[in-house]
Amino acid sequence: SSYSLKAGDLFGFLLSLFERYVISGRLLDIGCGKGDFLSFAREKGWEVYGMEPSVNLAKFASSRHNVEVKTSSLEDAGYSESFFDVVTLSMVLEHIENPRGLIAGINKVLKSNGMLLIEVPNMNSLMLKIAALYFRLKGKRWSPLLSPLHYPFHCYGYDRSSLAYLLNSLGFCVKRTAVTSGSLRGFRADSGGTPLEKFGRDILAWAAGAIGQGDVLIAIAKKRTE
């Protein structure tokens, strides 16, 4: 599927994707940042929990939204097996050095009918393909696949096939994937270049969304019961 939504619709859109399968219960957001998504989900009736490696962000989220946010690894967090109905990873998995270990751990803490939502940069996006061609034409030995070039770095990149393979190999069944515009998360394409180049990037971003090759990939997967 391909979607074009305003940035303010992001949280509602993410909820709508997994609420097709699970409508209430316990939700864990790994890499919850400032906790805004947790607050939104709680307003919609979810019992929310967060994990955030940044101690400062975790304290901010906990105090601002009065929600439990842990800074440990999932393995050390102490959650019981089959505890959560939904786990979300929004713009997190690409930073994880051991994604298989994390996904396996999520499988353990999810209930038998639990759902996992993963949101990552789409390595098959039209903008990345055009950027790579642009750099070559400019004679620059740059790669857009290395983005970002500053901490926190991307450890891995994912497209529909590789993300589905990872999930299927670790006890999940992918129910749905969606590709969205980076504008949902406030990504901007006008950070540099001539006015003509900026206009060209806007046109490319629109075209990418229209053909399902946008900047963000979302997968909804269900824990597979044996």
Residue frames as qw, qx, qy, qz and C-alpha x, y, z in Angstrom:
[[0.000, 0.888, 0.460, 0.000, 0.00, 0.00, 0.00],
 [0.392, 0.215, -0.024, 0.894, 1.04, 3.61, -0.48],
 [0.228, -0.814, -0.505, 0.175, -0.10, 6.49, 1.71],
 [0.282, 0.394, -0.032, 0.874, 0.23, 10.26, 1.71],
 [0.442, -0.747, -0.495, 0.037, -0.67, 11.72, 5.10],
 [0.032, -0.859, 0.191, -0.473, 0.04, 14.83, 7.11],
 [0.340, 0.331, -0.726, 0.497, 2.63, 14.53, 9.86],
 [0.406, -0.255, 0.441, -0.759, -0.07, 15.03, 12.52],
 [0.877, 0.010, -0.134, -0.461, -1.78, 11.82, 11.37],
 [0.399, 0.445, -0.796, 0.093, 1.24, 9.60, 12.10],
 [0.194, -0.179, 0.836, -0.481, 0.29, 8.21, 15.51],
 [0.702, 0.222, 0.330, -0.591, -3.30, 7.54, 14.52],
 [0.700, 0.477, -0.439, -0.299, -2.12, 5.88, 11.34],
 [0.235, 0.369, -0.877, 0.199, 0.25, 3.56, 13.21],
 [0.419, -0.012, 0.707, -0.569, -2.46, 2.62, 15.71],
 [0.750, 0.334, 0.037, -0.570, -4.90, 1.88, 12.91],
 [0.517, 0.451, -0.704, -0.183, -2.49, -0.60, 11.35],
 [0.217, 0.121, -0.938, 0.242, -2.28, -2.97, 14.31],
 [0.416, 0.101, 0.534, -0.729, -5.75, -2.27, 15.71],
 [0.689, 0.207, -0.426, -0.549, -7.09, -4.22, 12.75],
 [0.668, 0.090, -0.737, 0.054, -5.79, -7.28, 14.63],
 [0.462, -0.345, -0.642, 0.505, -5.59, -6.30, 18.33],
 [0.074, -0.772, -0.313, -0.549, -7.86, -3.55, 19.63],
 [0.400, -0.815, 0.187, -0.374, -6.65, -3.16, 23.22],
 [0.932, -0.221, -0.179, 0.224, -4.19, -4.39, 25.83],
 [0.526, -0.711, 0.195, 0.424, -0.58, -3.80, 26.80],
 [0.630, 0.744, -0.001, 0.221, 1.69, -1.92, 24.39],
 [0.636, -0.535, 0.186, 0.525, 5.48, -1.64, 24.56],
 [0.480, 0.871, -0.045, 0.094, 7.21, 1.06, 22.48],
 [0.797, -0.282, 0.135, 0.516, 10.92, 0.30, 22.17],
 [0.380, 0.086, 0.206, 0.898, 12.87, 3.49, 21.52],
 [0.021, -0.779, -0.627, 0.024, 10.00, 5.64, 22.74],
 [0.288, 0.448, 0.055, 0.845, 11.95, 8.92, 22.76],
 [0.126, -0.220, 0.278, -0.926, 9.97, 11.68, 24.43],
 [0.125, 0.229, 0.898, -0.356, 7.01, 9.35, 24.94],
 [0.382, 0.223, -0.049, -0.895, 4.51, 11.20, 22.73],
 [0.536, 0.020, -0.711, -0.454, 3.30, 8.03, 20.99],
 [0.283, -0.179, -0.878, 0.341, 2.84, 6.32, 24.36],
 [0.156, 0.269, 0.401, -0.861, 0.72, 9.23, 25.55],
 [0.485, 0.177, -0.360, -0.777, -1.37, 9.12, 22.39],
 [0.493, -0.036, -0.850, -0.183, -1.90, 5.35, 22.65],
 [0.126, -0.210, -0.787, 0.566, -2.89, 5.59, 26.32],
 [0.334, 0.237, 0.132, -0.903, -5.54, 8.18, 25.43],
 [0.608, 0.143, -0.520, -0.582, -6.93, 5.59, 23.02],
 [0.873, -0.289, 0.046, -0.391, -7.23, 3.01, 25.78],
 [0.819, 0.255, -0.467, 0.215, -3.92, 1.14, 25.67],
 [0.695, -0.697, 0.116, 0.133, -1.89, 0.22, 28.77],
 [0.589, 0.749, -0.220, 0.209, 1.50, 1.59, 27.75],
 [0.744, -0.528, 0.207, 0.352, 5.14, 0.84, 28.58],
 [0.461, 0.865, -0.197, 0.030, 8.29, 2.34, 27.10],
 [0.817, -0.281, 0.167, 0.475, 11.96, 1.59, 26.61],
 [0.334, 0.926, -0.059, 0.164, 14.53, 4.25, 25.72],
 [0.824, 0.014, -0.202, 0.529, 18.36, 3.97, 25.82],
 [0.197, 0.514, -0.145, 0.822, 18.81, 7.70, 26.39],
 [0.330, -0.371, -0.688, 0.529, 18.57, 8.30, 30.13],
 [0.042, 0.215, 0.120, -0.968, 17.62, 11.95, 29.65],
 [0.427, -0.072, -0.501, -0.749, 14.84, 11.16, 27.17],
 [0.478, -0.292, -0.828, 0.007, 13.57, 8.34, 29.38],
 [0.198, -0.345, -0.549, 0.735, 13.35, 10.68, 32.39],
 [0.204, 0.128, -0.133, -0.961, 11.61, 13.32, 30.29],
 [0.476, -0.151, -0.683, -0.533, 9.06, 10.84, 28.92],
 [0.425, -0.316, -0.809, 0.255, 8.40, 9.34, 32.32],
 [0.115, -0.353, -0.427, 0.825, 7.87, 12.67, 34.08],
 [0.237, 0.122, -0.245, -0.932, 5.94, 14.36, 31.29],
 [0.607, -0.061, -0.530, -0.589, 3.56, 11.51, 30.56],
 [0.584, -0.340, 0.557, -0.483, 3.64, 9.60, 33.87],
 [0.940, 0.222, -0.170, -0.195, 4.55, 6.35, 32.14],
 [0.767, -0.448, 0.415, 0.196, 7.05, 3.62, 33.00],
 [0.629, 0.730, -0.269, 0.010, 10.12, 3.92, 30.75],
 [0.844, -0.400, 0.259, 0.245, 13.07, 1.55, 31.17],
 [0.214, 0.861, -0.415, -0.200, 16.60, 2.25, 29.94],
 [0.541, -0.346, 0.759, 0.108, 17.88, -1.33, 30.04],
 [0.216, 0.176, -0.810, -0.516, 18.01, -3.83, 27.19],
 [0.756, -0.140, -0.248, -0.590, 14.89, -5.87, 26.56],
 [0.719, 0.036, -0.679, 0.144, 16.68, -8.94, 27.89],
 [0.334, -0.020, -0.617, 0.712, 17.34, -7.18, 31.21],
 [0.295, -0.343, -0.078, -0.888, 14.01, -5.35, 31.46],
 [0.138, -0.003, 0.854, -0.501, 12.35, -8.13, 33.44],
 [0.635, 0.105, -0.095, -0.759, 9.13, -8.37, 31.45],
 [0.650, -0.026, 0.734, -0.197, 7.32, -11.68, 31.76],
 [0.097, 0.002, 0.838, 0.538, 6.90, -13.95, 28.77],
 [0.076, -0.514, -0.762, -0.386, 3.64, -13.41, 26.84],
 [0.172, -0.490, -0.458, 0.722, 3.10, -10.08, 28.62],
 [0.130, 0.437, -0.100, -0.884, 2.40, -7.66, 25.76],
 [0.623, 0.556, 0.526, -0.161, -0.29, -7.52, 23.12],
 [0.554, 0.801, 0.067, 0.217, 1.65, -5.14, 20.85],
 [0.571, -0.506, 0.164, 0.625, 5.30, -4.08, 20.52],
 [0.460, 0.878, 0.119, 0.061, 6.30, -1.14, 18.33],
 [0.618, -0.320, 0.248, 0.674, 9.71, -0.23, 16.89],
 [0.380, 0.892, 0.240, 0.041, 9.53, 3.11, 15.08],
 [0.396, 0.826, -0.291, 0.276, 12.78, 4.19, 13.42],
 [0.586, -0.654, 0.460, -0.129, 14.75, 1.94, 15.79],
 [0.955, 0.007, 0.286, 0.078, 15.61, -1.38, 14.11],
 [0.663, 0.681, -0.109, 0.290, 18.05, 0.18, 11.64],
 [0.053, -0.810, 0.449, -0.373, 20.20, 1.27, 14.62],
 [0.833, -0.402, 0.327, -0.192, 20.31, -2.17, 16.30],
 [0.078, 0.609, -0.775, -0.150, 23.57, -4.12, 15.99],
 [0.058, -0.023, 0.998, -0.016, 21.86, -7.45, 16.74],
 [0.536, -0.010, -0.136, -0.833, 18.38, -7.22, 15.17],
 [0.651, -0.072, -0.727, -0.207, 17.83, -10.99, 15.32],
 [0.321, -0.110, -0.752, 0.565, 18.41, -10.99, 19.06],
 [0.223, 0.085, 0.264, -0.935, 15.99, -8.13, 19.59],
 [0.622, 0.000, -0.389, -0.679, 13.23, -9.65, 17.42],
 [0.579, -0.085, -0.808, 0.067, 13.64, -13.01, 19.20],
 [0.139, -0.117, -0.634, 0.752, 13.31, -11.24, 22.55],
 [0.416, 0.049, -0.011, -0.908, 10.18, -9.44, 21.38],
 [0.621, -0.061, -0.683, -0.380, 8.69, -12.78, 20.35],
 [0.402, -0.128, -0.818, 0.391, 9.12, -14.03, 23.93],
 [0.026, 0.222, 0.488, -0.844, 7.36, -11.08, 25.60],
 [0.447, 0.036, -0.299, -0.843, 4.46, -11.05, 23.11],
 [0.676, 0.076, 0.576, -0.453, 1.26, -13.01, 23.71],
 [0.529, 0.099, 0.801, 0.262, 0.37, -15.81, 21.32],
 [0.378, 0.735, 0.521, 0.213, -1.78, -13.47, 19.22],
 [0.261, -0.765, -0.013, 0.588, 0.54, -10.48, 19.71],
 [0.572, 0.766, 0.190, 0.224, 1.44, -8.02, 17.01],
 [0.543, -0.420, 0.150, 0.711, 4.73, -6.33, 16.13],
 [0.392, 0.904, 0.167, 0.037, 4.91, -3.02, 14.24],
 [0.623, -0.306, 0.230, 0.683, 8.24, -2.05, 12.69],
 [0.341, 0.932, 0.119, -0.030, 8.90, 1.28, 10.97],
 [0.645, -0.353, 0.323, 0.596, 12.25, 1.71, 9.21],
 [0.202, 0.667, -0.333, -0.635, 13.78, 3.77, 6.39],
 [0.871, 0.373, 0.302, -0.104, 13.00, 2.10, 3.06],
 [0.414, -0.477, 0.561, 0.535, 16.22, 1.08, 1.30],
 [0.391, 0.314, 0.737, 0.454, 14.24, 0.58, -1.91],
 [0.138, 0.808, 0.338, -0.462, 12.98, 4.15, -1.98],
 [0.576, 0.705, 0.252, 0.330, 12.99, 6.11, -5.20],
 [0.080, -0.982, 0.151, -0.075, 14.72, 9.05, -3.51],
 [0.629, -0.553, 0.495, 0.231, 17.71, 6.89, -2.52],
 [0.745, 0.281, 0.486, 0.361, 18.03, 5.55, -6.05],
 [0.336, 0.886, 0.150, 0.284, 17.91, 9.04, -7.52],
 [0.338, -0.902, 0.264, 0.045, 20.35, 10.36, -4.90],
 [0.750, -0.270, 0.499, 0.340, 22.85, 7.61, -5.76],
 [0.614, 0.539, 0.397, 0.417, 22.57, 8.47, -9.46],
 [0.032, 0.988, 0.040, 0.143, 22.89, 12.19, -8.69],
 [0.529, -0.733, 0.371, 0.214, 26.12, 11.64, -6.74],
 [0.744, 0.031, 0.514, 0.426, 27.60, 9.59, -9.57],
 [0.432, 0.766, 0.314, 0.357, 26.71, 12.26, -12.13],
 [0.166, -0.975, 0.119, -0.088, 28.36, 14.85, -9.89],
 [0.627, 0.493, -0.513, 0.318, 31.49, 12.69, -9.74],
 [0.339, -0.586, 0.510, -0.530, 31.20, 12.23, -5.97],
 [0.494, 0.059, -0.865, 0.061, 31.98, 8.93, -4.27],
 [0.349, -0.157, 0.504, -0.774, 29.12, 9.31, -1.82],
 [0.288, -0.233, -0.905, -0.212, 26.40, 6.82, -0.92],
 [0.463, -0.404, 0.018, -0.788, 22.96, 7.80, 0.42],
 [0.830, -0.237, -0.490, -0.121, 22.74, 4.30, 1.92],
 [0.532, 0.042, -0.549, 0.643, 25.22, 5.36, 4.61],
 [0.238, -0.520, 0.026, -0.820, 22.79, 7.92, 6.02],
 [0.022, -0.997, 0.051, -0.058, 23.02, 9.27, 8.59],
 [0.659, 0.467, -0.357, 0.469, 26.70, 10.16, 8.63],
 [0.077, -0.495, 0.508, -0.701, 26.58, 11.00, 12.33],
 [0.126, -0.111, -0.921, 0.352, 25.58, 9.21, 15.53],
 [0.688, -0.164, 0.701, -0.089, 23.32, 7.28, 15.92],
 [0.155, 0.381, -0.721, -0.557, 24.47, 5.41, 12.83],
 [0.881, 0.146, -0.041, -0.449, 22.44, 2.95, 10.80],
 [0.461, -0.386, 0.797, 0.059, 23.73, -0.60, 11.31],
 [0.340, 0.191, 0.877, 0.281, 21.49, -2.23, 8.71],
 [0.353, 0.220, -0.189, -0.889, 19.14, -1.25, 5.91],
 [0.389, 0.242, 0.873, -0.164, 15.84, -2.92, 5.08],
 [0.375, 0.063, -0.427, -0.820, 13.46, -3.27, 2.18],
 [0.804, -0.108, 0.020, -0.585, 10.21, -5.25, 2.02],
 [0.872, 0.166, -0.458, -0.044, 11.95, -8.54, 1.21],
 [0.432, 0.300, -0.667, 0.528, 14.74, -8.39, 3.79],
 [0.339, -0.277, 0.444, -0.782, 12.45, -7.22, 6.59],
 [0.869, -0.045, -0.088, -0.484, 9.92, -9.95, 5.82],
 [0.767, 0.230, -0.580, 0.150, 12.70, -12.56, 5.74],
 [0.117, 0.336, -0.642, 0.679, 13.99, -11.42, 9.15],
 [0.560, -0.181, 0.319, -0.743, 10.54, -11.57, 10.71],
 [0.898, 0.079, -0.256, -0.350, 9.53, -14.87, 9.13],
 [0.646, 0.291, -0.651, 0.272, 12.76, -16.51, 10.31],
 [0.106, 0.186, -0.657, 0.722, 12.09, -15.51, 13.92],
 [0.032, -0.354, -0.889, 0.290, 8.53, -16.70, 14.46],
 [0.255, 0.508, 0.242, -0.786, 6.44, -13.96, 12.90],
 [0.403, 0.466, 0.709, 0.343, 4.02, -13.88, 10.01],
 [0.043, -0.188, 0.099, 0.976, 3.95, -10.57, 8.13],
 [0.293, 0.597, 0.716, -0.212, 0.32, -9.54, 7.74],
 [0.326, 0.900, 0.273, 0.099, 0.83, -6.26, 5.93],
 [0.517, -0.209, 0.076, 0.827, 3.45, -3.83, 4.72],
 [0.198, 0.930, 0.309, -0.012, 3.03, -0.17, 3.85],
 [0.547, 0.080, 0.081, 0.830, 5.30, 2.43, 2.30],
 [0.063, -0.914, -0.366, 0.160, 4.82, 6.05, 3.30],
 [0.352, 0.789, -0.073, 0.499, 6.28, 9.44, 2.54],
 [0.544, -0.034, -0.452, 0.706, 9.01, 10.71, 4.82],
 [0.142, -0.457, -0.006, -0.878, 6.85, 13.78, 5.41],
 [0.712, -0.515, -0.430, -0.206, 4.91, 11.69, 7.94],
 [0.746, -0.437, -0.231, 0.446, 7.94, 11.95, 10.20],
 [0.110, -0.953, 0.015, 0.283, 8.87, 15.47, 9.23],
 [0.656, -0.108, 0.427, 0.614, 11.60, 14.48, 6.79],
 [0.277, 0.876, 0.047, -0.392, 12.39, 17.42, 4.54],
 [0.789, 0.259, 0.344, 0.438, 13.96, 17.41, 1.10],
 [0.273, 0.901, 0.101, 0.321, 14.78, 21.13, 0.91],
 [0.653, -0.677, 0.022, 0.338, 17.91, 21.22, 3.05],
 [0.330, -0.560, 0.411, 0.639, 20.22, 22.37, 0.26],
 [0.456, 0.253, 0.685, 0.509, 20.75, 22.98, -3.42],
 [0.053, -0.016, -0.266, -0.962, 19.37, 25.40, -5.97],
 [0.546, 0.197, 0.311, -0.752, 15.65, 26.24, -6.16],
 [0.693, 0.303, -0.468, -0.457, 15.42, 24.01, -9.23],
 [0.368, 0.183, -0.896, 0.169, 17.05, 21.11, -7.35],
 [0.233, 0.055, 0.687, -0.686, 14.67, 21.60, -4.42],
 [0.664, 0.262, -0.006, -0.700, 11.70, 21.61, -6.76],
 [0.600, 0.295, -0.707, -0.229, 13.00, 18.45, -8.40],
 [0.122, 0.094, -0.906, 0.395, 13.26, 16.71, -5.04],
 [0.462, 0.159, 0.441, -0.753, 9.67, 17.67, -4.21],
 [0.713, 0.311, -0.311, -0.546, 8.48, 16.20, -7.50],
 [0.467, 0.256, -0.846, 0.030, 10.47, 13.02, -6.91],
 [0.134, -0.034, 0.793, -0.594, 9.07, 12.66, -3.39],
 [0.637, 0.235, 0.182, -0.711, 5.54, 12.95, -4.77],
 [0.684, 0.349, -0.540, -0.343, 6.27, 10.41, -7.50],
 [0.214, 0.239, -0.910, 0.264, 7.82, 7.99, -5.02],
 [0.379, 0.080, 0.647, -0.657, 4.70, 8.04, -2.89],
 [0.684, 0.331, -0.086, -0.644, 2.51, 7.54, -5.93],
 [0.731, 0.324, -0.574, -0.176, 4.32, 4.34, -6.99],
 [0.900, -0.421, -0.061, -0.090, 4.87, 2.88, -3.52],
 [0.777, 0.167, -0.240, 0.557, 8.60, 3.66, -3.29],
 [0.221, -0.912, 0.021, -0.344, 8.47, 6.22, -0.49],
 [0.199, 0.648, -0.586, 0.443, 11.07, 6.82, 2.19],
 [0.381, -0.325, 0.681, -0.535, 9.53, 4.84, 5.07],
 [0.559, -0.015, -0.786, -0.262, 8.66, 1.14, 5.25],
 [0.517, -0.290, 0.492, -0.638, 6.21, -0.22, 7.82],
 [0.483, 0.017, -0.857, -0.177, 5.57, -3.90, 8.54],
 [0.654, -0.318, 0.306, -0.615, 2.83, -5.38, 10.70],
 [0.489, 0.207, -0.847, -0.039, 3.60, -8.93, 11.84],
 [0.790, -0.413, 0.032, -0.452, 1.76, -11.44, 14.02],
 [0.282, -0.474, 0.820, -0.154, 3.48, -13.84, 16.38],
 [0.670, 0.149, -0.624, -0.373, 3.28, -17.26, 14.81],
 [0.683, -0.343, 0.508, -0.397, 1.86, -19.99, 17.01],
 [0.151, 0.338, -0.909, -0.193, 3.24, -23.49, 16.53]]
